[in-house]
Amino acid sequence: MKKVSNNKITLTRGDTCRIKLSLKDSSGNDFVPGDGDVIRFAAKRYYTDPEPVIYIIVPNDTLILEIKPEDTKNLDFGTYVYDMQITFADGTIDTFVSKSMLRIEEEVD
């Protein structure tokens, strides 16, 4: 089971997590990514880690972030950090979720 509150995600290790993104432009209107725009989710144990432990490209057609069981099954329990950004076709980058928490909780085998 996943919980999302104020961009904080709590997920049981090895579970599937699907989150529908709701993007708004600077005027508060719904935003739909264009051709060539890329939305990515990246999570690390610590901000200073060189590489993310989870890296996901979110499909523009569904805007559903899907964390699959294999993405977390080998992670230690505890708190991770993540952010989400869009890279526009022209190369402009906008981090629209920054320094947020991903909590991986224990499961009962």
N, CA, C and O atoms as CSV, one atom per row, in Angstrom:
chain,resi,resn,atom,element,x,y,z
A,1,MET,N,N,0.847,-1.173,0.000
A,1,MET,CA,C,0.000,0.000,0.000
A,1,MET,C,C,0.890,1.232,0.000
A,1,MET,O,O,1.897,1.288,0.706
A,2,LYS,N,N,0.515,2.193,-0.779
A,2,LYS,CA,C,1.271,3.439,-0.817
A,2,LYS,C,C,0.444,4.540,-0.177
A,2,LYS,O,O,-0.786,4.506,-0.169
A,3,LYS,N,N,1.155,5.508,0.355
A,3,LYS,CA,C,0.545,6.717,0.891
A,3,LYS,C,C,1.310,7.894,0.318
A,3,LYS,O,O,2.540,7.872,0.257
A,4,VAL,N,N,0.589,8.920,-0.102
A,4,VAL,CA,C,1.230,10.135,-0.587
A,4,VAL,C,C,0.612,11.310,0.152
A,4,VAL,O,O,-0.607,11.481,0.150
A,5,SER,N,N,1.445,12.109,0.777
A,5,SER,CA,C,0.980,13.293,1.494
A,5,SER,C,C,2.036,14.378,1.374
A,5,SER,O,O,3.178,14.183,1.788
A,6,ASN,N,N,1.664,15.515,0.812
A,6,ASN,CA,C,2.609,16.629,0.636
A,6,ASN,C,C,3.902,16.175,-0.039
A,6,ASN,O,O,4.998,16.540,0.386
A,7,ASN,N,N,3.761,15.387,-1.081
A,7,ASN,CA,C,4.878,14.845,-1.865
A,7,ASN,C,C,5.709,13.815,-1.107
A,7,ASN,O,O,6.732,13.367,-1.626
A,8,LYS,N,N,5.309,13.426,0.096
A,8,LYS,CA,C,5.989,12.354,0.822
A,8,LYS,C,C,5.328,11.033,0.436
A,8,LYS,O,O,4.115,10.868,0.564
A,9,ILE,N,N,6.151,10.098,-0.038
A,9,ILE,CA,C,5.648,8.789,-0.468
A,9,ILE,C,C,6.087,7.745,0.539
A,9,ILE,O,O,7.268,7.662,0.877
A,10,THR,N,N,5.141,6.943,1.023
A,10,THR,CA,C,5.443,5.811,1.885
A,10,THR,C,C,5.020,4.557,1.132
A,10,THR,O,O,3.886,4.458,0.663
A,11,LEU,N,N,5.937,3.602,1.020
A,11,LEU,CA,C,5.720,2.423,0.200
A,11,LEU,C,C,6.306,1.197,0.892
A,11,LEU,O,O,7.418,1.245,1.419
A,12,THR,N,N,5.562,0.111,0.889
A,12,THR,CA,C,6.094,-1.157,1.389
A,12,THR,C,C,7.066,-1.714,0.358
A,12,THR,O,O,6.745,-1.779,-0.829
A,13,ARG,N,N,8.240,-2.111,0.802
A,13,ARG,CA,C,9.263,-2.628,-0.106
A,13,ARG,C,C,8.710,-3.778,-0.934
A,13,ARG,O,O,8.088,-4.697,-0.402
A,14,GLY,N,N,8.942,-3.717,-2.243
A,14,GLY,CA,C,8.504,-4.776,-3.142
A,14,GLY,C,C,7.084,-4.620,-3.655
A,14,GLY,O,O,6.624,-5.447,-4.443
A,15,ASP,N,N,6.374,-3.577,-3.227
A,15,ASP,CA,C,5.018,-3.339,-3.729
A,15,ASP,C,C,5.071,-2.474,-4.985
A,15,ASP,O,O,6.080,-1.833,-5.281
A,16,THR,N,N,3.957,-2.474,-5.711
A,16,THR,CA,C,3.780,-1.594,-6.857
A,16,THR,C,C,3.169,-0.287,-6.371
A,16,THR,O,O,2.259,-0.282,-5.542
A,17,CYS,N,N,3.673,0.798,-6.888
A,17,CYS,CA,C,3.163,2.123,-6.535
A,17,CYS,C,C,2.867,2.876,-7.824
A,17,CYS,O,O,3.763,3.077,-8.643
A,18,ARG,N,N,1.627,3.294,-8.011
A,18,ARG,CA,C,1.245,4.088,-9.181
A,18,ARG,C,C,0.686,5.416,-8.701
A,18,ARG,O,O,-0.251,5.456,-7.904
A,19,ILE,N,N,1.263,6.490,-9.189
A,19,ILE,CA,C,0.830,7.833,-8.804
A,19,ILE,C,C,0.543,8.628,-10.068
A,19,ILE,O,O,1.416,8.800,-10.919
A,20,LYS,N,N,-0.679,9.105,-10.181
A,20,LYS,CA,C,-1.066,9.952,-11.317
A,20,LYS,C,C,-0.603,11.375,-11.036
A,20,LYS,O,O,-0.988,11.976,-10.033
A,21,LEU,N,N,0.223,11.910,-11.926
A,21,LEU,CA,C,0.727,13.260,-11.763
A,21,LEU,C,C,-0.305,14.262,-12.267
A,21,LEU,O,O,-0.968,14.037,-13.279
A,22,SER,N,N,-0.426,15.343,-11.559
A,22,SER,CA,C,-1.287,16.445,-11.958
A,22,SER,C,C,-0.398,17.676,-12.077
A,22,SER,O,O,-0.016,18.277,-11.073
A,23,LEU,N,N,-0.075,18.041,-13.297
A,23,LEU,CA,C,0.859,19.133,-13.536
A,23,LEU,C,C,0.102,20.399,-13.903
A,23,LEU,O,O,-0.884,20.356,-14.638
A,24,LYS,N,N,0.576,21.527,-13.383
A,24,LYS,CA,C,-0.023,22.836,-13.653
A,24,LYS,C,C,1.046,23.769,-14.207
A,24,LYS,O,O,2.217,23.677,-13.836
A,25,ASP,N,N,0.638,24.658,-15.090
A,25,ASP,CA,C,1.579,25.667,-15.572
A,25,ASP,C,C,1.611,26.838,-14.598
A,25,ASP,O,O,0.929,26.810,-13.574
A,26,SER,N,N,2.376,27.842,-14.901
A,26,SER,CA,C,2.543,28.964,-13.977
A,26,SER,C,C,1.258,29.748,-13.752
A,26,SER,O,O,1.159,30.508,-12.789
A,27,SER,N,N,0.268,29.572,-14.631
A,27,SER,CA,C,-1.031,30.242,-14.464
A,27,SER,C,C,-2.050,29.375,-13.735
A,27,SER,O,O,-3.177,29.805,-13.489
A,28,GLY,N,N,-1.647,28.145,-13.387
A,28,GLY,CA,C,-2.546,27.241,-12.683
A,28,GLY,C,C,-3.389,26.375,-13.593
A,28,GLY,O,O,-4.277,25.663,-13.124
A,29,ASN,N,N,-3.124,26.423,-14.893
A,29,ASN,CA,C,-3.851,25.592,-15.849
A,29,ASN,C,C,-3.202,24.219,-15.949
A,29,ASN,O,O,-2.005,24.072,-15.701
A,30,ASP,N,N,-3.995,23.213,-16.315
A,30,ASP,CA,C,-3.436,21.886,-16.535
A,30,ASP,C,C,-2.333,21.960,-17.576
A,30,ASP,O,O,-2.467,22.637,-18.595
A,31,PHE,N,N,-1.233,21.247,-17.304
A,31,PHE,CA,C,-0.105,21.220,-18.223
A,31,PHE,C,C,0.005,19.836,-18.832
A,31,PHE,O,O,-0.017,18.833,-18.120
A,32,VAL,N,N,0.123,19.785,-20.142
A,32,VAL,CA,C,0.316,18.534,-20.865
A,32,VAL,C,C,1.681,18.601,-21.534
A,32,VAL,O,O,1.935,19.499,-22.336
A,33,PRO,N,N,2.571,17.648,-21.208
A,33,PRO,CA,C,3.900,17.662,-21.827
A,33,PRO,C,C,3.796,17.519,-23.346
A,33,PRO,O,O,2.909,16.839,-23.862
A,34,GLY,N,N,4.711,18.167,-24.040
A,34,GLY,CA,C,4.737,18.098,-25.493
A,34,GLY,C,C,5.710,17.048,-25.993
A,34,GLY,O,O,6.420,16.418,-25.209
A,35,ASP,N,N,5.735,16.866,-27.301
A,35,ASP,CA,C,6.682,15.941,-27.918
A,35,ASP,C,C,8.097,16.375,-27.566
A,35,ASP,O,O,8.440,17.550,-27.690
A,36,GLY,N,N,8.899,15.448,-27.137
A,36,GLY,CA,C,10.284,15.744,-26.791
A,36,GLY,C,C,10.496,16.136,-25.342
A,36,GLY,O,O,11.638,16.197,-24.885
A,37,ASP,N,N,9.413,16.407,-24.599
A,37,ASP,CA,C,9.533,16.687,-23.165
A,37,ASP,C,C,9.715,15.360,-22.421
A,37,ASP,O,O,9.086,14.361,-22.771
A,38,VAL,N,N,10.570,15.349,-21.400
A,38,VAL,CA,C,10.845,14.129,-20.636
A,38,VAL,C,C,10.690,14.434,-19.148
A,38,VAL,O,O,11.319,15.346,-18.613
A,39,ILE,N,N,9.827,13.640,-18.489
A,39,ILE,CA,C,9.634,13.752,-17.041
A,39,ILE,C,C,10.340,12.579,-16.390
A,39,ILE,O,O,10.171,11.430,-16.796
A,40,ARG,N,N,11.147,12.888,-15.358
A,40,ARG,CA,C,11.860,11.804,-14.681
A,40,ARG,C,C,11.725,11.935,-13.166
A,40,ARG,O,O,11.609,13.027,-12.609
A,41,PHE,N,N,11.746,10.768,-12.533
A,41,PHE,CA,C,11.737,10.611,-11.074
A,41,PHE,C,C,13.075,10.002,-10.713
A,41,PHE,O,O,13.493,9.029,-11.340
A,42,ALA,N,N,13.759,10.549,-9.719
A,42,ALA,CA,C,15.042,9.994,-9.274
A,42,ALA,C,C,15.078,9.993,-7.754
A,42,ALA,O,O,14.785,11.004,-7.116
A,43,ALA,N,N,15.442,8.843,-7.174
A,43,ALA,CA,C,15.536,8.702,-5.717
A,43,ALA,C,C,16.916,8.215,-5.337
A,43,ALA,O,O,17.511,7.371,-6.007
A,44,LYS,N,N,17.417,8.777,-4.229
A,44,LYS,CA,C,18.713,8.401,-3.676
A,44,LYS,C,C,18.546,8.151,-2.180
A,44,LYS,O,O,17.580,8.606,-1.568
A,45,ARG,N,N,19.484,7.436,-1.609
A,45,ARG,CA,C,19.483,7.272,-0.149
A,45,ARG,C,C,19.824,8.618,0.512
A,45,ARG,O,O,19.178,9.035,1.473
A,46,TYR,N,N,20.850,9.281,-0.025
A,46,TYR,CA,C,21.274,10.592,0.470
A,46,TYR,C,C,21.455,11.523,-0.720
A,46,TYR,O,O,21.837,11.077,-1.801
A,47,TYR,N,N,21.184,12.813,-0.532
A,47,TYR,CA,C,21.333,13.773,-1.625
A,47,TYR,C,C,22.719,13.736,-2.236
A,47,TYR,O,O,22.878,13.962,-3.436
A,48,THR,N,N,23.722,13.453,-1.422
A,48,THR,CA,C,25.106,13.491,-1.888
A,48,THR,C,C,25.534,12.234,-2.647
A,48,THR,O,O,26.634,12.197,-3.200
A,49,ASP,N,N,24.680,11.202,-2.684
A,49,ASP,CA,C,25.031,9.991,-3.431
A,49,ASP,C,C,25.209,10.334,-4.911
A,49,ASP,O,O,24.450,11.136,-5.456
A,50,PRO,N,N,26.200,9.736,-5.560
A,50,PRO,CA,C,26.459,10.097,-6.959
A,50,PRO,C,C,25.382,9.623,-7.943
A,50,PRO,O,O,25.144,10.282,-8.955
A,51,GLU,N,N,24.742,8.513,-7.663
A,51,GLU,CA,C,23.761,7.943,-8.593
A,51,GLU,C,C,22.457,7.611,-7.869
A,51,GLU,O,O,22.481,7.224,-6.700
A,52,PRO,N,N,21.323,7.758,-8.549
A,52,PRO,CA,C,20.055,7.369,-7.927
A,52,PRO,C,C,19.929,5.849,-7.814
A,52,PRO,O,O,20.487,5.106,-8.621
A,53,VAL,N,N,19.187,5.403,-6.797
A,53,VAL,CA,C,18.886,3.978,-6.653
A,53,VAL,C,C,17.617,3.621,-7.418
A,53,VAL,O,O,17.386,2.457,-7.745
A,54,ILE,N,N,16.802,4.627,-7.699
A,54,ILE,CA,C,15.620,4.451,-8.547
A,54,ILE,C,C,15.620,5.602,-9.542
A,54,ILE,O,O,15.777,6.762,-9.161
A,55,TYR,N,N,15.442,5.276,-10.820
A,55,TYR,CA,C,15.375,6.284,-11.876
A,55,TYR,C,C,14.278,5.854,-12.835
A,55,TYR,O,O,14.363,4.784,-13.437
A,56,ILE,N,N,13.252,6.675,-12.981
A,56,ILE,CA,C,12.089,6.294,-13.788
A,56,ILE,C,C,11.726,7.449,-14.718
A,56,ILE,O,O,11.670,8.605,-14.300
A,57,ILE,N,N,11.484,7.120,-15.975
A,57,ILE,CA,C,10.927,8.079,-16.932
A,57,ILE,C,C,9.407,7.891,-16.904
A,57,ILE,O,O,8.904,6.782,-17.087
A,58,VAL,N,N,8.690,8.985,-16.674
A,58,VAL,CA,C,7.227,8.952,-16.598
A,58,VAL,C,C,6.670,9.142,-18.008
A,58,VAL,O,O,7.021,10.106,-18.689
A,59,PRO,N,N,5.798,8.223,-18.451
A,59,PRO,CA,C,5.228,8.366,-19.802
A,59,PRO,C,C,4.376,9.633,-19.927
A,59,PRO,O,O,3.526,9.905,-19.079
A,60,ASN,N,N,4.612,10.400,-20.988
A,60,ASN,CA,C,3.858,11.627,-21.215
A,60,ASN,C,C,2.377,11.370,-21.482
A,60,ASN,O,O,1.533,12.211,-21.171
A,61,ASP,N,N,2.062,10.208,-22.057
A,61,ASP,CA,C,0.670,9.943,-22.422
A,61,ASP,C,C,-0.207,9.585,-21.231
A,61,ASP,O,O,-1.417,9.808,-21.269
A,62,THR,N,N,0.386,9.033,-20.169
A,62,THR,CA,C,-0.413,8.648,-18.998
A,62,THR,C,C,-0.151,9.531,-17.789
A,62,THR,O,O,-1.023,9.696,-16.936
A,63,LEU,N,N,1.056,10.104,-17.714
A,63,LEU,CA,C,1.510,10.871,-16.545
A,63,LEU,C,C,1.385,10.056,-15.250
A,63,LEU,O,O,1.099,10.600,-14.183
A,64,ILE,N,N,1.603,8.751,-15.369
A,64,ILE,CA,C,1.570,7.880,-14.192
A,64,ILE,C,C,2.994,7.452,-13.853
A,64,ILE,O,O,3.672,6.792,-14.640
A,65,LEU,N,N,3.424,7.847,-12.659
A,65,LEU,CA,C,4.694,7.377,-12.118
A,65,LEU,C,C,4.442,5.984,-11.570
A,65,LEU,O,O,3.616,5.806,-10.675
A,66,GLU,N,N,5.148,4.995,-12.103
A,66,GLU,CA,C,4.993,3.627,-11.607
A,66,GLU,C,C,6.321,3.134,-11.047
A,66,GLU,O,O,7.296,2.948,-11.775
A,67,ILE,N,N,6.331,2.927,-9.727
A,67,ILE,CA,C,7.467,2.304,-9.066
A,67,ILE,C,C,7.137,0.828,-8.988
A,67,ILE,O,O,6.175,0.440,-8.326
A,68,LYS,N,N,7.918,0.008,-9.652
A,68,LYS,CA,C,7.653,-1.427,-9.749
A,68,LYS,C,C,8.316,-2.175,-8.595
A,68,LYS,O,O,9.249,-1.661,-7.978
A,69,PRO,N,N,7.837,-3.392,-8.298
A,69,PRO,CA,C,8.422,-4.173,-7.205
A,69,PRO,C,C,9.937,-4.330,-7.319
A,69,PRO,O,O,10.640,-4.275,-6.311
A,70,GLU,N,N,10.440,-4.522,-8.523
A,70,GLU,CA,C,11.881,-4.714,-8.695
A,70,GLU,C,C,12.674,-3.431,-8.414
A,70,GLU,O,O,13.881,-3.488,-8.183
A,71,ASP,N,N,12.002,-2.283,-8.434
A,71,ASP,CA,C,12.682,-1.026,-8.119
A,71,ASP,C,C,13.058,-0.911,-6.645
A,71,ASP,O,O,14.024,-0.228,-6.306
A,72,THR,N,N,12.302,-1.573,-5.764
A,72,THR,CA,C,12.539,-1.426,-4.323
A,72,THR,C,C,12.899,-2.716,-3.613
A,72,THR,O,O,13.309,-2.676,-2.453
A,73,LYS,N,N,12.760,-3.859,-4.268
A,73,LYS,CA,C,12.901,-5.139,-3.559
A,73,LYS,C,C,14.263,-5.349,-2.911
A,73,LYS,O,O,14.373,-6.104,-1.945
A,74,ASN,N,N,15.305,-4.695,-3.428
A,74,ASN,CA,C,16.647,-4.864,-2.859
A,74,ASN,C,C,17.111,-3.660,-2.044
A,74,ASN,O,O,18.263,-3.604,-1.612
A,75,LEU,N,N,16.214,-2.700,-1.835
A,75,LEU,CA,C,16.589,-1.516,-1.062
A,75,LEU,C,C,16.469,-1.773,0.436
A,75,LEU,O,O,15.618,-2.546,0.876
A,76,ASP,N,N,17.318,-1.126,1.205
A,76,ASP,CA,C,17.203,-1.178,2.659
A,76,ASP,C,C,15.953,-0.410,3.077
A,76,ASP,O,O,15.543,0.540,2.410
A,77,PHE,N,N,15.356,-0.830,4.182
A,77,PHE,CA,C,14.244,-0.078,4.742
A,77,PHE,C,C,14.760,1.272,5.187
A,77,PHE,O,O,15.926,1.404,5.561
A,78,GLY,N,N,13.901,2.276,5.149
A,78,GLY,CA,C,14.295,3.584,5.636
A,78,GLY,C,C,13.871,4.699,4.717
A,78,GLY,O,O,13.033,4.526,3.832
A,79,THR,N,N,14.470,5.844,4.947
A,79,THR,CA,C,14.095,7.062,4.249
A,79,THR,C,C,15.077,7.368,3.125
A,79,THR,O,O,16.294,7.293,3.297
A,80,TYR,N,N,14.522,7.711,1.983
A,80,TYR,CA,C,15.272,8.115,0.801
A,80,TYR,C,C,14.798,9.518,0.413
A,80,TYR,O,O,13.791,10.001,0.931
A,81,VAL,N,N,15.507,10.150,-0.475
A,81,VAL,CA,C,15.112,11.455,-0.979
A,81,VAL,C,C,14.860,11.326,-2.479
A,81,VAL,O,O,15.499,10.528,-3.165
A,82,TYR,N,N,13.926,12.121,-2.969
A,82,TYR,CA,C,13.665,12.090,-4.404
A,82,TYR,C,C,13.311,13.477,-4.907
A,82,TYR,O,O,12.963,14.379,-4.145
A,83,ASP,N,N,13.415,13.610,-6.219
A,83,ASP,CA,C,12.874,14.790,-6.877
A,83,ASP,C,C,12.327,14.370,-8.232
A,83,ASP,O,O,12.587,13.270,-8.719
A,84,MET,N,N,11.561,15.280,-8.828
A,84,MET,CA,C,11.011,15.049,-10.160
A,84,MET,C,C,11.267,16.291,-10.990
A,84,MET,O,O,11.137,17.419,-10.512
A,85,GLN,N,N,11.633,16.063,-12.243
A,85,GLN,CA,C,11.890,17.197,-13.106
A,85,GLN,C,C,11.416,16.902,-14.516
A,85,GLN,O,O,11.283,15.749,-14.926
A,86,ILE,N,N,11.167,17.970,-15.238
A,86,ILE,CA,C,10.849,17.852,-16.652
A,86,ILE,C,C,11.954,18.546,-17.433
A,86,ILE,O,O,12.360,19.663,-17.111
A,87,THR,N,N,12.427,17.867,-18.456
A,87,THR,CA,C,13.348,18.465,-19.399
A,87,THR,C,C,12.551,18.701,-20.667
A,87,THR,O,O,12.095,17.760,-21.317
A,88,PHE,N,N,12.390,19.966,-21.010
A,88,PHE,CA,C,11.614,20.321,-22.189
A,88,PHE,C,C,12.421,20.045,-23.449
A,88,PHE,O,O,13.647,19.944,-23.410
A,89,ALA,N,N,11.721,19.927,-24.550
A,89,ALA,CA,C,12.362,19.609,-25.830
A,89,ALA,C,C,13.469,20.600,-26.178
A,89,ALA,O,O,14.424,20.242,-26.867
A,90,ASP,N,N,13.350,21.846,-25.707
A,90,ASP,CA,C,14.381,22.855,-26.010
A,90,ASP,C,C,15.577,22.801,-25.058
A,90,ASP,O,O,16.498,23.611,-25.169
A,91,GLY,N,N,15.563,21.835,-24.111
A,91,GLY,CA,C,16.674,21.673,-23.177
A,91,GLY,C,C,16.473,22.350,-21.835
A,91,GLY,O,O,17.267,22.142,-20.918
A,92,THR,N,N,15.428,23.159,-21.700
A,92,THR,CA,C,15.117,23.802,-20.428
A,92,THR,C,C,14.724,22.743,-19.404
A,92,THR,O,O,13.988,21.811,-19.729
A,93,ILE,N,N,15.208,22.878,-18.173
A,93,ILE,CA,C,14.915,21.920,-17.103
A,93,ILE,C,C,14.156,22.623,-15.993
A,93,ILE,O,O,14.517,23.726,-15.581
A,94,ASP,N,N,13.098,21.978,-15.511
A,94,ASP,CA,C,12.312,22.500,-14.392
A,94,ASP,C,C,12.109,21.373,-13.376
A,94,ASP,O,O,11.454,20.374,-13.673
A,95,THR,N,N,12.674,21.540,-12.178
A,95,THR,CA,C,12.454,20.578,-11.098
A,95,THR,C,C,11.192,21.004,-10.382
A,95,THR,O,O,11.182,22.011,-9.674
A,96,PHE,N,N,10.111,20.229,-10.565
A,96,PHE,CA,C,8.814,20.623,-10.021
A,96,PHE,C,C,8.484,19.947,-8.700
A,96,PHE,O,O,7.532,20.348,-8.030
A,97,VAL,N,N,9.239,18.943,-8.315
A,97,VAL,CA,C,9.171,18.375,-6.963
A,97,VAL,C,C,10.614,18.256,-6.514
A,97,VAL,O,O,11.400,17.527,-7.120
A,98,SER,N,N,10.969,18.977,-5.444
A,98,SER,CA,C,12.361,18.943,-5.004
A,98,SER,C,C,12.453,18.501,-3.549
A,98,SER,O,O,11.567,18.760,-2.734
A,99,LYS,N,N,13.561,17.823,-3.255
A,99,LYS,CA,C,13.898,17.408,-1.892
A,99,LYS,C,C,12.699,16.859,-1.127
A,99,LYS,O,O,12.312,17.389,-0.085
A,100,SER,N,N,12.124,15.794,-1.660
A,100,SER,CA,C,10.988,15.151,-1.007
A,100,SER,C,C,11.396,13.786,-0.475
A,100,SER,O,O,12.460,13.267,-0.813
A,101,MET,N,N,10.543,13.213,0.358
A,101,MET,CA,C,10.864,11.985,1.066
A,101,MET,C,C,10.158,10.774,0.457
A,101,MET,O,O,8.973,10.823,0.127
A,102,LEU,N,N,10.911,9.695,0.318
A,102,LEU,CA,C,10.388,8.385,-0.048
A,102,LEU,C,C,10.741,7.449,1.100
A,102,LEU,O,O,11.917,7.248,1.406
A,103,ARG,N,N,9.737,6.887,1.724
A,103,ARG,CA,C,9.954,5.983,2.857
A,103,ARG,C,C,9.666,4.560,2.394
A,103,ARG,O,O,8.565,4.258,1.933
A,104,ILE,N,N,10.663,3.691,2.519
A,104,ILE,CA,C,10.498,2.271,2.193
A,104,ILE,C,C,10.292,1.513,3.510
A,104,ILE,O,O,11.166,1.489,4.377
A,105,GLU,N,N,9.132,0.908,3.629
A,105,GLU,CA,C,8.779,0.211,4.874
A,105,GLU,C,C,8.907,-1.289,4.725
A,105,GLU,O,O,8.962,-1.828,3.619
A,106,GLU,N,N,8.954,-1.949,5.877
A,106,GLU,CA,C,9.127,-3.403,5.925
A,106,GLU,C,C,7.872,-4.126,5.472
A,106,GLU,O,O,6.746,-3.660,5.644
A,107,GLU,N,N,8.124,-5.295,4.882
A,107,GLU,CA,C,7.013,-6.193,4.555
A,107,GLU,C,C,7.147,-7.458,5.383
A,107,GLU,O,O,8.228,-7.778,5.878
A,108,VAL,N,N,6.057,-8.163,5.529
A,108,VAL,CA,C,6.085,-9.445,6.225
A,108,VAL,C,C,6.138,-10.522,5.159
A,108,VAL,O,O,5.241,-10.607,4.320
A,109,ASP,N,N,7.178,-11.345,5.180
A,109,ASP,CA,C,7.305,-12.407,4.171
A,109,ASP,C,C,6.378,-13.555,4.468
A,109,ASP,O,O,6.352,-14.536,3.724
